[in-house]
Amino acid sequence: DLTRPPGCMWLYGPGAAVLPNAPAGFPLRTDLDRVRLGRAPVERTVRSGDAVYLVRTQVRDDGDVVQAVFDLRFQLADRSHLWFALGVAEAVGLAAAGVTGAVLGRRAVAPLAEALSRQRRFVADASHELRTPITRVHTRAQVLARRAAAEGLPPAHREGLVRLVASVGRLGEVLDDLLSSATLAAGPAWRATRRRVDLAALVRSAAAEEAERVRERGLTVRVAGPPYPLWVDGVASALRRAVGELLANAIAHTPPGGRIELALSRTGTTVVLAVSDTGAGFDT
C-alpha cells in the first residue's frame, strides 16, 4: 500500500502520499526512468550523510513503477549489537573454559604433587637418619687405617682400609647430595656449591678405588694424561659419581683380560675425559 508504508521505509509512485520525514534526494528519477524503459527491477545502496538506504525500483503487477527506500541504519546498528554480544559471549565462554581447565588441571595434578612431596620428605628423613651412622663408620675406618699404617700391617691390608675410607666418604657425599636435592625442591634459594676440581686427580682416585674389582676380573686399567692438574669448575661429588659410573660401566662390559683406558686432555678451556675399553661396544 503506497499510502501506508512500513516503518523506516518510504514508497514513491503514482498515488503515493508525500511523507514529511522523507529523506532528501528521493525518489531516484534515473532508476524510475530506467525501469519504465527496460521493465527490469533496479536495486542499489545509497549513502547520504550518516544514513545508508537500500533503494529498489520495480514494476508492480498493475503496471505502475514504484520505488521503495529502506533506511538501513537500524538494521546495521542491530547487526553491530549482535556482533558485540557474540564477542562478549565468546570471551566469557573462553574465560569460563580457562578457569574450569585450571581448576580441573590443579585437581588432577594434586595427587602427583602430593606423591612427590612425600618422596622428598622420605629422602630427606632417610638421609638425616643415615648420616650419623655413616659418619661414625667413616671415622672408625679412618682410625683403623691410621692404626694399620702405624702398626705396619701388610700393604694389601692398608690399601684395603684406605679404599674403605674413600668408599664410605663417597657414600656420605651421596647422602649430602640427596639432602641438597630435597632442599632444592623445597625452594629456589639453594644452589650447588661449585668449586675448582682437579679432574685428573679425581680420575686417578676413581681408578684406585676400583683396583680390587679390576684385579678380580683380570683387567688392566690405564689412566693417561698430563702430570699436572686439570682444573674444572664443578661439584666434586657429582663429578666423582659421573666418573665412577663411566668406569663401572667399562668394567662391567669388558671381558676378562681386557683393557680400559681413561684418557685426559685439555683443548683450550675444555677438559676432556675419554673412556675406552676392549668390550663389545655398540654400533653408532
CORCORMO-V203967 format. One record per pair of residues at least 24 apart in sequence whose ideal C-beta (glycine too) atoms are under 8 Angstrom apart, sorted by the first residue. I is the first residue (numbers start at 1). J is the second residue. Records with the same first field share a line. If there is no record, write none. Layout:
I: J + J
//
This chain:
2: 66
5: 68
8: 70 + 71 + 74
9: 68 + 69 + 70 + 71
10: 68 + 69
11: 66 + 67 + 68 + 69
12: 66 + 67 + 68 + 69
13: 60 + 64 + 65 + 66 + 67
14: 64
16: 66
22: 69
23: 48 + 51 + 53 + 69 + 71
24: 48
26: 53 + 55 + 67 + 69
27: 57 + 67 + 69
28: 55 + 57 + 67
31: 55 + 57 + 67
32: 57 + 65 + 67
35: 59 + 65
36: 65
45: 72
52: 76
116: 185
120: 181 + 182 + 185 + 186
121: 182
123: 178 + 179 + 181 + 182
124: 178 + 179 + 182 + 183
126: 178
127: 175 + 176 + 178 + 179 + 182
128: 179
130: 175
131: 172 + 175 + 179
134: 168 + 171 + 172 + 175
135: 172
137: 168
138: 165 + 168 + 169 + 172
141: 165 + 168
159: 211
160: 212
163: 208 + 209 + 211 + 212
166: 205 + 208 + 209
167: 209
170: 209 + 237 + 240 + 241 + 244
173: 236 + 237 + 240 + 241
174: 237 + 241
176: 237
177: 237 + 238
192: 235 + 238
193: 235
194: 233 + 234 + 235
195: 233 + 234 + 235 + 236
196: 231 + 232 + 233
197: 231 + 232 + 233 + 234 + 235 + 236 + 239
198: 229 + 230 + 231
199: 230 + 231 + 232 + 239 + 243 + 264 + 271 + 273
200: 225 + 226 + 228 + 229 + 230 + 264
201: 229
202: 236 + 239 + 240 + 243
203: 243 + 262 + 264 + 273
205: 240
206: 240 + 243 + 244 + 247
207: 247 + 262
209: 244
210: 244 + 247 + 248 + 251
213: 251
214: 251 + 260
217: 251 + 254 + 256
218: 256 + 257
219: 251 + 254 + 256 + 257 + 258 + 259 + 260
220: 258 + 259 + 260
221: 247 + 259 + 260 + 261 + 262
222: 259 + 260 + 261 + 262
223: 261 + 262 + 264
224: 261 + 262 + 263 + 264
225: 262 + 263 + 264 + 265
226: 264 + 265 + 266
230: 264 + 266 + 271
231: 271
232: 271
243: 273
246: 273 + 275
247: 275
250: 275 + 277 + 279
253: 277 + 279 + 280
254: 278 + 279
255: 279
//
